[in-house]
Structure formats: structure tokens, C-alpha cells
Amino acid sequence: MPLPRVFLKWFAIGAVAAGFLAWSQSNEVGGLAAMLQVGETSELRPYIEAELGPIPLARGNGHDGQIYYAMGLDLIGDEAPELVDHGGYRYRRILFPLISSLGGLLGGEALLWGMVVVTVAATGLAAGMVAVLARHHGRSELFALAVLLNPGIWLSIRLLTADTLAIATMTVGLLALILGRPRGWLWFSLSVLSKDVYLATPGGLAVSRELSRWRLVAIPAAVLIAWMTWVTVAIGDGFTGRGNLAWPFTGIVESWGHWSGLAGDDLVYLVFALLSVLTGLVYGAWAGGRLRWPILAWSVLGVISSNWVWDFGNNAARVFAPIVILIAIDVACRAMVGGATPKIVEPGQA
């Protein structure tokens, strides 16, 4: 099957699967607006209800979907940053609300639907990219299931967060590099503007004696720093770490006491995250593929993440969802015979 048809096939499968999951979640929680997980005690509640009216509420402070919605309403940060924790940190991740709101044109239910459409389309895009990479190297298109069966992806769809968009743009960047297309750095720049931690992928790819490869991380890093500088000037705290990093294994050890109280679903997500990090460490240490350094970068990130990340399984599963996808791409892009690894074309080469 020609590669464009492979992409369209898996884009459709991914989008339909994501759409079905979003529809199921909407029915389960009481409507599309409930997917934003606006908390009963959240300071964003009156701000969002002014747009959507009374909506089903989540317990406590809610989850991140409400923050992305508020950012979509207020892209330049006039009001929303004061209503969320670490406003400057949140505004570093601007791409998802920017696209979902069509640059600030949409509000109300239109913005909510925009978030759903972007999430669904990003899932299809990521699945299509992985399928194309696998098929190009003579492997099964079923490697795309690393996206569709990924619990971190499921959570991002259910919670309407930026993770699916960050993963989608990351996979496009990888396709550009492995197939020798120019400007992979552009897609990595979009990925880090979706979620800054995705700098781990181009950072890992840049590990080389070839100085030209450092462009892969230098340009996305420069874009991110420029945006963080603007956020600092306009909002404040654009460079804050928000306590997400700690000494190795400290976050995991400190979170043990919380895990016994997790519900069944959260335990599944937690096990997935722990196994992803462990598998990434082992695979990255032993594999000779060009993607070993991005895989190790993400896995080491898991080791040094604080209890802010590890206390709850749903957070960790979303954060470390790329590890499984990167391993799948690395395996898929090896030749059927001889074990050759993905070829990364130098920046600037066609």
C-alpha cells in the first residue's frame, strides 16, 4: 500500500478511536463540558461557567483540561494566570489552546469543541506517522498500536490535555528526520510549545560528535526560551520548575505512601508509567539505535521526577507516554535483516 494511503488509513483509525473514547468519556461524566474537569473549588469555575453556564463539576480543584480552556479564552494572560497555580508555568504550554481557539477567535462551546477536535486529530496524526515509519521500513503497520493502545494517550483524550498534540508533532519531526525531509526542528519546536518537557526528544537526537546535529535541539530550545522570556515579562515565572524535578528516585520513594490509596484505574496507569521508565532504561542501555538517547532522556526524566509527577498514576502515565512510542518507532525502523537502525539525516540535508 502506498505510504500516503497508509497514513490516511491509520489517521482515520486513530481519529475514530479517539473520537469514540471522547464520546464515551463525555457520556460517562455528564457531557462534553464535564471533560474539562472543572473543580468544585477551582478558582477557574466562575470564569469558565461565564462561558459555558452551569456544568458538571469534578471533585476538589479539578484537572488540567480546565486550565487549557481558560488559556484558550485568554491567550495573552490578562486574567487566567491569576486563577491557576503557577500561571507562568502553565502558559509555557501555549500551542494546544492557541490552535484549539483558532488564535483566540473561539470561545464558549466552540472552544470546547476545538479542544476535542485537536485532540482527536492529533491522535490520528500520531498513529498515522508511526504506521508510515513502520511501513517504510518493511514492518507491520500495527506498530501504530503503540499510540492507540497507550494509556497515556487515553488519558490525554479523556482529560483534554496537550499530550496528544505534543506527541503528534514529535512523531512528525521524527518522520521528517528518518525519511530525510528538511526542517524536522520545526516540528520539534511545535512539540516543545505544546509541552516543554518534549525537548527531551530533540535533545536526545542531538547527542553526537557531529556539531550540526545540535541544531535539532538548539532551535527548539531557542524557541522555547524566547517564549518563556515573553511569559516571564507578561505574566511572571516563565522559567519556574514548579517542583517537578528531584534527586534520582526521590519522587518515586516519596510517592509510595500515596499509591496504596489509588483507585484501580490509577494503579493501572501507575504500573504503565513505572514499566515504561524501566523498559526505557533497559532498552536505551542495550539498544544501538539512533533513538536510544531520546529513549534514555525520557527514562532518566522519570527517575528524577518529583512526587508531583509520581503521586498519581494519571499524571505519570501521560508524562511518560512517549517512551513506548519511541521504542516502537526504533524497533519498527530497524531493517528486517541485519538489524540496521533508523537513519537520521543531518539537518539541512534533503
Secondary structure, 3 states (H helix, E strand, C coil): CCHHHHHHHHHHHHHHHHHHHHHHHHHHHCCHHHHHCEECCCCCHHHHHHHHCCCCCECCCECCHHHHHHHHHCCCCCCHHHHCCCHHHHHCCCHHHHHHCCCCCCCHHHHHHHHHHHHHHHHHHHHHHHHHHHHHCCCCHHHHHHHHCCHHHHHHHHHCCCHHHHHHHHHHHHHHHHCCCCCHHHHHHHHHHHCHHHHHHHHHHCCCCCHHHHHHHHHHHHHHHHHHHHHHHHCCCCCCCCCCECCCCHHHHHHHHHHCCCCHHHHHHHHHHHHHHHHHHHHHHHCCCCCHHHHHHHHHHHHHECHHHHCCHHHHHHHCHHHHHHHHHHHHCCCCCCCCCCCCCCCCCC
